[in-house]
Amino acid sequence: MKIIISPAKSLDYESTLPVKEYTQPKFIDDAIKLNKILSKKKPKALSELMSISDKLAELNWQRNQDFTTPFTPKNARQAIFAFSGDVYQGLDAYSMSEDKIMELQQKLRILSGQYGILKPLDLMQPYRLEMGTSLKIGRKKNLYEYWGDRLTKFVNNEMKEGELLVNLASNEYYNVLQPKNIKATIITPVFKDWKNDKLKIISFFAKKARGSMVRYIIDHNANTLDDIKGFNLDDYQFSPEHTVKQNQPVFIR
């Protein structure tokens, strides 16, 4: 089983790391190329490109200037511990045993606008580049065109025959993989909450649940759709009644 998730905007480069092991990003040369493009843009241009505040534009302009290679534990951090958004809080990799982190390294992949795709222990430096950003790279008009074919091929090459691909990424990131070209059965769990007597996907809760689902898969060595349906963290339960498509199991609370 392989699992894909989105990156996070919020980052943590301060907390004490639970493991020292690290790896290097597969597409580091592309990250360097993209940084060269971004580092030439002034804060105002970054603000307009990414629709962010002046303060965030200044922060990310500085990040782009500080980008340096080679990546080392002194100037970079393992991706699974660098991202700190809702998904990563649900996953809580800091509390995982070292052997479970190694299992996570084998199964989890993080899609990224700047790095393409990251393994949990791949080093990364702070950045802000969402996949939906309309950044032109040579003849490619955006990041979907730039990354799409190669990331799809990368994921296909990683998949073993009969292995499931569990999609816990947002649509913005999932679509870069060109789903129709993925040669695997894709399972996309859906998390819904009751609100005002209606079942709804509430973004904050759904993101955290995606992270909890990653944790559940690793902790329970889940390998099948039935294993996934056993997910019961954060009071969610699989609902056959609300599941319309078999490959989109619905979990409610």
BASE-783099 format. One record per residue: residue number from 1; residue in one letter; x, y, z of N, C-alpha, C, O, CB in turn. Coordinates in steps of 0.05 Angstrom, whole numbers. Glycine has a CB too. Layout:
<pts>
   i aa    nxx    nyy    nzz   caxx   cayy   cazz    cxx    cyy    czz    oxx    oyy    ozz   cbxx   cbyy   cbzz
 NUM  a      X      Y      Z      X      Y      Z      X      Y      Z      X      Y      Z      X      Y      Z
...
</pts>
This chain:
<pts>
   i aa    nxx    nyy    nzz   caxx   cayy   cazz    cxx    cyy    czz    oxx    oyy    ozz   cbxx   cbyy   cbzz
   1  m     17    -24      0      0      0      0     17     25      0     37     27     14    -19      0     24
   2  k      9     44    -16     22     70    -16      1     91     -9    -23     88    -16     36     77    -44
   3  i      9    113      3     -9    134     12      2    160      2     26    165      3    -12    134     43
   4  i    -16    178     -8     -7    205    -16    -22    225      1    -46    223      6    -12    209    -46
   5  i     -8    246      9    -20    269     23    -10    295     12     10    295     -4    -15    267     53
   6  s    -22    316     19    -14    343     11      7    353     31      9    343     53    -38    362      9
   7  p     22    374     23     40    387     42     24    406     59     -1    405     58     63    403     27
   8  a     37    422     75     23    442     92     36    469     89     60    471     83     23    433    121
   9  k     21    490     92     32    517     91     48    523    117     69    536    116     10    538     88
  10  s     38    513    139     52    519    165     75    499    168     73    475    162     33    517    188
  11  l     98    510    178    122    494    180    133    495    208    128    515    223    143    504    160
  12  d    148    475    216    161    473    242    190    466    239    196    443    231    146    453    261
  13  y    208    484    244    237    479    242    250    482    270    274    485    272    250    497    222
  14  e    233    480    291    244    484    318    242    460    336    260    456    352    229    507    330
  15  s    221    444    334    217    422    352    240    401    351    252    398    330    190    407    346
  16  t    245    388    373    266    368    374    259    344    357    237    334    359    271    360    403
  17  l    277    336    340    272    314    322    274    287    337    293    283    352    292    314    298
  18  p    256    268    332    257    242    345    275    222    331    283    202    344    229    231    346
  19  v    283    227    306    302    210    292    323    226    278    318    249    271    286    191    272
  20  k    346    214    273    367    228    259    369    221    229    381    235    214    394    223    272
  21  e    357    198    222    358    188    194    346    209    175    326    222    182    345    161    192
  22  y    357    210    152    346    228    131    353    218    104    372    202    100    355    258    135
  23  t    338    227     84    343    220     56    342    246     39    335    267     50    323    199     45
  24  q    349    244     14    349    267     -3    326    266    -23    319    244    -32    376    269    -19
  25  p    314    288    -30    291    289    -48    299    278    -76    321    283    -86    280    317    -51
  26  k    281    263    -88    285    251   -114    289    273   -135    305    270   -153    262    233   -122
  27  f    273    294   -133    273    315   -153    287    341   -144    277    363   -149    245    322   -162
  28  i    310    338   -130    324    361   -119    333    380   -141    332    404   -137    348    352   -103
  29  d    341    370   -164    349    387   -186    326    405   -195    331    428   -203    360    371   -209
  30  d    302    394   -195    279    410   -202    273    431   -181    265    454   -188    254    392   -207
  31  a    276    424   -156    272    443   -134    291    467   -137    284    490   -133    276    430   -107
  32  i    316    461   -145    336    482   -149    327    500   -173    330    524   -171    364    470   -155
  33  k    318    487   -194    309    502   -217    286    520   -211    285    544   -219    300    483   -239
  34  l    266    510   -195    243    527   -188    252    549   -169    241    572   -171    222    510   -174
  35  n    271    544   -152    280    565   -134    294    587   -149    291    611   -142    300    553   -113
  36  k    308    580   -170    321    601   -187    301    620   -199    306    644   -201    338    588   -209
  37  i    278    609   -206    257    626   -217    244    643   -196    240    667   -199    235    608   -231
  38  l    238    630   -173    225    645   -151    243    666   -138    233    687   -130    215    625   -130
  39  s    269    660   -136    287    678   -122    291    704   -137    301    724   -126    314    664   -118
  40  k    283    705   -162    286    729   -178    261    747   -175    262    770   -184    289    722   -208
  41  k    241    737   -162    216    752   -159    217    768   -133    224    758   -111    192    734   -159
  42  k    210    794   -135    209    811   -111    185    805    -94    166    791   -104    209    841   -120
  43  p    185    813    -69    162    807    -52    135    815    -64    116    800    -61    166    822    -26
  44  k    134    838    -77    108    846    -89     99    826   -110     75    820   -111    111    874   -102
  45  a    118    817   -126    111    797   -147    102    771   -135     83    758   -145    135    792   -166
  46  l    115    763   -113    107    738    -99     79    741    -87     62    723    -88    127    732    -77
  47  s     73    765    -76     47    770    -65     25    767    -86      4    756    -80     46    798    -52
  48  e     30    778   -109     11    776   -131      9    748   -142    -13    739   -148     18    796   -153
  49  l     31    735   -145     31    708   -156     16    688   -138      1    671   -148     60    698   -160
  50  m     20    690   -112     10    671    -93    -15    681    -78    -26    666    -61     31    663    -74
  51  s    -23    706    -83    -46    718    -69    -42    716    -39    -59    707    -24    -72    703    -77
  52  i    -18    726    -30    -12    725     -1     -7    754      8     -3    772     -8     13    707      4
  53  s     -6    758     34     -2    784     46     27    793     41     44    778     35     -9    784     76
  54  d     31    819     45     58    830     42     77    817     62    100    812     56     57    861     47
  55  k     67    812     86     84    800    107     93    772     98    116    765    101     69    799    134
  56  l     74    756     88     81    729     79     99    730     54    116    713     51     55    713     73
  57  a     94    750     38    111    753     14    140    759     22    159    748     10    100    776     -4
  58  e    144    776     42    171    782     52    184    757     63    208    752     58    170    804     73
  59  l    168    742     79    179    717     91    188    698     70    210    686     72    157    704    109
  60  n    172    694     49    179    674     29    199    685      9    214    669     -3    154    666     14
  61  w    201    711      6    223    722    -10    249    715      4    269    708     -9    220    753    -13
  62  q    250    718     31    274    712     46    281    682     44    304    674     42    271    721     75
  63  r    260    665     46    264    637     43    277    630     16    295    613     14    238    621     47
  64  n    267    643     -4    278    638    -31    307    646    -33    323    634    -47    261    652    -52
  65  q    314    668    -20    342    678    -20    360    659     -4    383    656    -11    343    707     -9
  66  d    349    648     17    365    631     35    369    602     25    386    587     35    353    630     62
  67  f    354    595      5    355    568     -6    384    561    -14    396    576    -29    336    564    -30
  68  t    394    538     -5    422    531    -11    425    501    -12    411    486      2    441    543     10
  69  t    443    492    -28    449    463    -30    479    459    -25    494    477    -29    440    451    -58
  70  p    487    434    -17    470    411    -13    453    413     13    460    428     31    486    386    -12
  71  f    431    398     14    415    397     38    429    380     59    439    358     53    387    385     32
  72  t    430    390     83    442    376    106    423    379    130    406    397    129    471    386    112
  73  p    427    364    151    411    367    175    414    395    188    397    403    204    417    346    195
  74  k    435    409    180    439    436    191    423    458    177    416    478    189    468    443    190
  75  n    417    453    151    403    474    136    376    465    126    362    480    111    420    484    113
  76  a    368    440    133    342    429    123    331    411    145    344    406    165    346    414     96
  77  r    307    401    139    293    384    159    277    363    145    267    367    122    275    401    178
  78  q    274    339    157    258    318    145    229    328    141    217    340    159    259    292    162
  79  a    218    322    117    192    333    110    170    327    130    153    344    136    184    323     83
  80  i    169    302    140    148    294    158    148    310    184    127    312    198    149    264    164
  81  f    171    321    191    173    337    216    173    367    210    170    383    228    198    329    231
  82  a    177    374    184    177    402    177    149    413    173    143    436    181    194    406    151
  83  f    132    397    160    104    406    157     89    403    183     92    383    197     90    389    134
  84  s     72    422    189     58    421    215     29    429    214     17    437    234     72    439    235
  85  g     16    427    190    -12    433    187    -30    413    199    -21    394    213    -18    437    159
  86  d    -56    415    194    -77    398    206    -72    368    200    -75    352    218   -104    406    196
  87  v    -65    362    175    -60    334    168    -38    322    185    -40    299    195    -53    331    138
  88  y    -17    338    189      7    328    204      2    327    234     14    311    248     31    347    198
  89  q    -17    344    243    -24    342    271    -40    316    276    -37    303    297    -41    366    280
  90  g    -57    309    256    -72    284    258    -54    260    257    -58    240    271    -92    283    236
  91  l    -33    261    241    -13    240    239      4    237    263     10    216    273      4    244    214
  92  d     14    260    273     30    262    297     55    243    296     58    226    312     14    255    322
  93  a     71    248    275     95    231    271    115    233    294    130    214    299    109    239    245
  94  y    114    255    309    132    258    332    129    237    353    147    230    368    129    286    344
  95  s    104    225    355     99    205    376    102    177    365     96    158    379     71    209    387
  96  m    111    174    340    114    147    329    141    135    336    161    149    340    111    148    298
  97  s    141    109    339    166     95    345    183     96    320    173    100    298    161     65    354
  98  e    209     91    323    228     93    301    221     72    279    224     78    255    256     90    310
  99  d    213     48    287    207     28    267    182     35    251    180     28    228    204      1    280
 100  k    163     49    264    139     58    250    146     81    231    134     83    209    117     66    270
 101  i    164     97    238    173    119    220    186    107    196    183    117    174    192    139    235
 102  m    201     86    200    214     72    177    193     60    158    196     60    134    233     51    186
 103  e    171     50    170    149     39    154    135     62    139    127     59    116    129     24    172
 104  l    132     84    153    121    108    140    137    117    116    127    125     96    119    131    161
 105  q    163    115    119    182    122     98    177    105     73    180    114     50    211    118    107
 106  q    169     80     77    164     62     54    137     67     41    133     62     17    166     33     64
 107  k    117     76     57     90     77     47     79    105     40     62    107     22     72     65     67
 108  l     89    125     54     77    152     51     93    169     31    117    169     31     76    166     77
 109  r     78    184     14     90    203     -5     75    230     -2     50    231     -1     89    192    -34
 110  i     91    251     -1     80    278      2     83    293    -24    106    298    -33     93    293     26
 111  l     61    301    -36     62    317    -61     70    346    -54     63    356    -33     35    316    -76
 112  s     85    358    -72     96    385    -66     99    401    -92    109    391   -112    122    383    -51
 113  g     91    427    -91     95    444   -114    124    448   -120    132    450   -143     82    471   -109
 114  q    141    451   -100    170    456   -104    186    431   -107    205    430   -123    180    473    -81
 115  y    180    411    -91    197    386    -91    185    363   -107    197    342   -109    201    378    -63
 116  g    161    367   -118    149    346   -134    136    325   -116    111    325   -113    169    333   -152
 117  i    152    308   -105    142    288    -86    164    282    -66    188    280    -73    133    262   -102
 118  l    156    279    -41    176    275    -20    169    249     -4    146    243      1    176    299     -1
 119  k    190    235      4    187    214     24    188    228     51    200    250     53    210    192     21
 120  p    177    216     71    176    228     98    203    238    108    205    260    120    165    209    118
 121  l    225    223    103    251    231    114    268    247     95    291    253    101    266    206    123
 122  d    257    254     72    271    272     53    275    299     66    256    311     77    256    274     26
 123  l    299    309     64    305    336     74    292    357     56    290    354     32    335    341     76
 124  m    282    378     68    271    401     53    277    427     68    279    427     92    240    397     49
 125  q    278    448     53    281    475     65    254    489     63    238    482     47    304    491     50
 126  p    250    509     80    225    523     81    218    535     54    235    546     40    225    545    102
 127  y    192    533     46    184    543     20    154    549     21    140    540     39    191    524     -3
 128  r    145    563      1    116    566     -4    112    566    -34    119    585    -48    105    594      9
 129  l    100    544    -43     94    542    -72     72    521    -75     77    497    -78    119    534    -89
 130  e     47    530    -75     25    512    -77     23    501   -106     30    515   -125     -1    525    -69
 131  m     12    477   -108     11    464   -135     -6    480   -154     -1    480   -178      0    436   -132
 132  g    -26    494   -144    -44    509   -162    -33    536   -170    -46    551   -185    -70    514   -148
 133  t     -9    543   -162      3    569   -169      9    570   -199     21    551   -210     29    574   -153
 134  s      1    591   -212      5    594   -241     34    604   -247     38    626   -257    -15    613   -254
 135  l     53    588   -240     81    594   -245     90    582   -271     88    558   -276     99    584   -222
 136  k    100    599   -289    110    589   -315    139    580   -312    156    594   -301    108    611   -337
 137  i    144    556   -322    171    545   -321    179    537   -350    170    516   -360    173    520   -301
 138  g    195    553   -362    202    548   -390    177    548   -407    163    567   -408    217    521   -393
 139  r    173    525   -421    149    523   -439    125    513   -424    103    512   -435    155    505   -462
 140  k    128    506   -399    106    496   -382     92    519   -370    104    536   -356    116    476   -361
 141  k     66    521   -374     51    544   -364     44    543   -335     37    564   -323     26    547   -380
 142  n     46    520   -322     40    518   -294     53    493   -282     66    477   -296     10    518   -289
 143  l     49    489   -256     62    466   -242     50    439   -250     63    419   -248     61    470   -212
 144  y     24    439   -257     12    414   -266     25    404   -291     31    380   -294    -18    419   -271
 145  e     31    422   -310     44    414   -334     73    406   -328     84    387   -340     44    437   -355
 146  y     86    420   -310    114    415   -304    118    388   -291    136    373   -298    125    437   -286
 147  w    100    382   -271    104    358   -255     88    334   -264     97    311   -260     97    364   -226
 148  g     65    338   -276     46    317   -281     56    291   -291     53    270   -278     26    327   -299
 149  d     68    291   -315     77    266   -327     98    252   -310     96    227   -307     89    272   -355
 150  r    117    266   -299    138    254   -284    129    243   -257    137    221   -249    161    273   -279
 151  l    111    257   -243    102    247   -218     83    223   -222     84    204   -206     87    269   -203
 152  t     68    224   -243     51    201   -249     68    176   -255     62    154   -245     32    207   -273
 153  k     89    180   -270    107    157   -276    121    148   -251    124    124   -247    128    166   -297
 154  f    129    166   -234    143    159   -209    125    142   -192    134    121   -181    151    185   -194
 155  v    100    150   -188     81    135   -171     76    108   -184     76     87   -169     55    150   -167
 156  n     72    107   -210     67     81   -223     90     62   -219     86     38   -215     61     85   -253
 157  n    114     73   -221    138     56   -217    141     45   -189    153     24   -185    163     71   -225
 158  e    130     60   -170    131     51   -142    111     30   -135    114     15   -116    129     75   -124
 159  m     89     29   -150     67     12   -143     73    -17   -150     82    -23   -173     41     21   -156
 160  k     67    -35   -132     70    -64   -138     43    -74   -147     22    -62   -142     79    -80   -112
 161  e     43    -96   -162     18   -107   -173     -2   -113   -151      5   -127   -131     24   -132   -190
 162  g    -26   -103   -154    -47   -108   -134    -46    -90   -110    -64    -91    -93    -45   -136   -125
 163  e    -26    -72   -109    -24    -54    -86    -43    -31    -88    -48    -21   -110      5    -44    -84
 164  l    -54    -23    -66    -73      0    -65    -58     27    -63    -37     28    -50    -93     -3    -42
 165  l    -69     47    -75    -60     75    -71    -81     90    -56   -103     94    -67    -53     89    -99
 166  v    -75     97    -32    -95    111    -15    -91    141    -18    -70    152    -10    -92    102     15
 167  n   -111    154    -29   -109    183    -35   -120    198    -11   -145    199     -7   -124    190    -61
 168  l   -103    211      4   -111    228     26   -102    257     21    -99    273     40   -100    218     53
 169  a    -98    263     -4    -89    290    -13   -114    307    -21   -135    296    -27    -69    289    -36
 170  s   -110    333    -21   -131    350    -31   -132    347    -61   -114    338    -74   -126    380    -23
 171  n   -155    356    -73   -157    354   -103   -136    370   -117   -126    363   -138   -185    364   -111
 172  e   -128    393   -105   -107    410   -117    -81    394   -122    -68    398   -142   -101    434    -99
 173  y    -75    376   -103    -50    361   -106    -55    334   -120    -39    325   -136    -37    356    -79
 174  y    -77    321   -113    -83    295   -125    -83    296   -155    -74    278   -169   -109    284   -114
 175  n    -95    318   -166    -98    319   -195    -72    322   -211    -72    317   -235   -116    342   -202
 176  v    -50    329   -198    -25    331   -212    -16    303   -220      0    300   -239     -3    344   -194
 177  l    -26    282   -207    -18    255   -214    -33    243   -238    -28    220   -246    -24    237   -190
 178  q    -50    260   -250    -65    250   -274    -78    223   -267    -71    202   -278    -46    247   -298
 179  p    -98    223   -249   -110    199   -238   -117    177   -259   -115    154   -254   -134    206   -223
 180  k   -126    186   -282   -134    167   -303   -110    150   -313   -113    128   -324   -146    181   -326
 181  n    -86    160   -308    -62    146   -317    -48    130   -295    -27    118   -300    -42    166   -329
 182  i    -59    131   -271    -48    115   -249    -56     86   -252    -80     80   -254    -57    127   -222
 183  k    -36     69   -252    -41     40   -256    -44     26   -230    -28      8   -223    -18     27   -273
 184  a    -64     34   -215    -69     21   -189    -97     27   -180   -110     46   -191    -49     32   -167
 185  t   -108     11   -162   -134     17   -151   -131     39   -131   -115     37   -112   -147     -9   -137
 186  i   -145     61   -135   -143     85   -118   -166     86    -98   -190     85   -106   -142    111   -135
 187  i   -160     88    -73   -180     90    -52   -179    118    -41   -158    127    -32   -176     68    -30
 188  t   -202    132    -41   -203    160    -31   -223    161     -8   -247    165    -13   -211    179    -54
 189  p   -214    158     16   -232    161     40   -244    189     41   -231    209     35   -217    154     66
 190  v   -269    190     50   -284    215     54   -292    217     83   -303    198     94   -308    217     34
 191  f   -288    240     95   -294    244    123   -316    266    125   -312    288    116   -269    252    139
 192  k   -338    258    138   -360    277    141   -369    280    170   -367    260    186   -384    269    123
 193  d   -379    303    177   -389    309    204   -418    318    202   -426    331    183   -372    330    219
 194  w   -433    311    223   -460    321    225   -459    350    234   -447    357    254   -478    304    244
 195  k   -473    367    218   -475    396    226   -502    406    216   -509    404    192   -452    413    214
 196  n   -518    417    235   -544    426    228   -561    404    215   -575    409    195   -543    451    210
 197  d   -559    380    226   -575    357    217   -567    348    189   -583    335    176   -604    364    218
 198  k   -544    356    180   -535    348    153   -506    338    155   -490    348    171   -537    371    133
 199  l   -499    319    138   -471    310    137   -455    328    118   -463    331     95   -470    280    128
 200  k   -433    338    128   -417    357    112   -387    350    115   -379    340    136   -423    386    119
 201  i   -372    357     94   -343    355     97   -334    382    108   -336    403     95   -329    350     69
 202  i   -324    382    133   -314    406    146   -284    405    143   -271    388    155   -324    408    176
 203  s   -273    424    129   -245    424    121   -225    417    143   -209    399    141   -237    450    109
 204  f   -227    432    165   -208    428    187   -209    400    198   -188    387    202   -215    448    210
 205  f   -233    389    203   -236    362    213   -228    341    193   -215    321    200   -265    358    222
 206  a   -235    346    167   -228    327    146   -197    325    143   -187    303    139   -241    335    120
 207  k   -184    348    144   -154    347    142   -142    332    164   -124    315    160   -143    376    141
 208  k   -151    337    189   -139    323    212   -145    293    210   -128    277    217   -150    334    238
 209  a   -169    286    200   -176    258    197   -159    244    176   -153    220    179   -206    255    189
 210  r   -151    258    155   -133    246    135   -107    238    148    -96    217    143   -128    266    112
 211  g    -97    256    166    -72    249    180    -76    226    199    -59    209    201    -62    273    195
 212  s    -99    225    212   -105    203    230   -107    177    215   -100    156    225   -131    209    246
 213  m   -118    178    191   -120    154    174    -93    144    167    -88    120    167   -136    161    149
 214  v    -74    162    160    -46    153    155    -35    138    179    -24    117    177    -28    177    148
 215  r    -39    150    203    -29    138    228    -42    111    232    -29     92    240    -35    157    252
 216  y    -68    109    227    -82     84    231    -71     62    212    -67     39    220   -113     87    226
 217  i    -67     69    187    -56     50    167    -29     39    176    -24     15    174    -54     63    140
 218  i    -12     57    186     15     48    195     13     32    221     25     11    223     33     73    199
 219  d     -2     41    240     -4     28    266    -17      0    264    -11    -18    279    -20     45    286
 220  h    -36     -3    244    -50    -28    242    -41    -45    218    -54    -65    211    -80    -23    240
 221  n    -20    -36    205    -10    -50    182    -32    -56    162    -33    -78    151      4    -76    191
 222  a    -49    -36    157    -71    -40    138    -61    -43    110    -43    -29    101    -90    -16    140
 223  n    -73    -62     95    -64    -67     68    -88    -70     48    -84    -70     24    -48    -92     67
 224  t   -112    -73     59   -135    -78     42   -156    -56     47   -155    -41     66   -147   -106     46
 225  l   -176    -56     29   -198    -37     33   -213    -43     59   -222    -25     73   -218    -38      9
 226  d   -217    -69     65   -231    -77     89   -215    -67    114   -226    -59    134   -235   -107     91
 227  d   -188    -68    112   -172    -58    134   -177    -28    138   -179    -19    161   -141    -63    128
 228  i   -178    -14    116   -183     15    117   -210     21    130   -213     40    146   -181     28     89
 229  k   -230      5    123   -257     10    134   -258      6    164   -277     15    177   -276     -9    121
 230  g   -237     -6    176   -236     -9    205   -228     16    219   -228     17    244   -217    -31    211
 231  f   -221     37    204   -213     63    217   -234     73    236   -257     74    230   -208     84    195
 232  n   -225     79    261   -244     87    282   -232    109    300   -241    112    323   -252     64    298
 233  l   -213    124    290   -200    145    307   -217    170    306   -233    174    287   -172    151    297
 234  d   -214    187    326   -228    213    328   -258    209    326   -272    227    317   -219    232    306
 235  d   -268    186    334   -297    180    335   -309    176    307   -334    175    305   -312    202    349
 236  y   -293    174    286   -304    168    260   -309    138    257   -296    121    269   -284    177    237
 237  q   -330    131    242   -336    103    236   -344    101    207   -356    119    195   -359     93    255
 238  f   -336     78    195   -344     74    167   -374     71    165   -387     58    181   -330     48    156
 239  s   -386     84    144   -415     83    141   -422     71    114   -421     85     93   -427    111    143
 240  p   -429     45    113   -438     33     88   -461     47     76   -464     50     51   -445      3     92
 241  e   -479     58     93   -503     71     84   -497     96     67   -511    102     48   -520     79    108
 242  h   -476    110     75   -469    135     61   -447    132     40   -439    151     26   -461    156     81
 243  t   -437    107     37   -417    102     17   -430     94    -10   -442     73    -12   -397     80     26
 244  v   -427    112    -30   -439    107    -56   -421     92    -74   -429     73    -88   -447    134    -69
 245  k   -395     99    -74   -375     86    -90   -356     70    -72   -346     80    -52   -359    106   -107
 246  q   -351     45    -79   -335     28    -63   -307     39    -58   -296     35    -36   -332      0    -76
 247  n   -296     53    -78   -268     63    -74   -268     91    -61   -247    103    -59   -255     65   -102
 248  q   -291    100    -51   -293    125    -36   -308    120    -10   -330    130     -6   -307    147    -53
 249  p   -297    104      8   -310     98     33   -315    123     50   -297    139     53   -294     77     49
 250  v   -339    125     60   -347    149     75   -346    142    105   -357    122    114   -376    158     67
 251  f   -333    159    120   -331    157    149   -345    181    161   -341    204    153   -301    156    158
 252  i   -363    175    181   -378    197    193   -376    197    223   -367    177    235   -408    194    185
 253  r   -383    220    235   -384    221    264   -404    243    271   -409    248    295   -357    228    277
</pts>
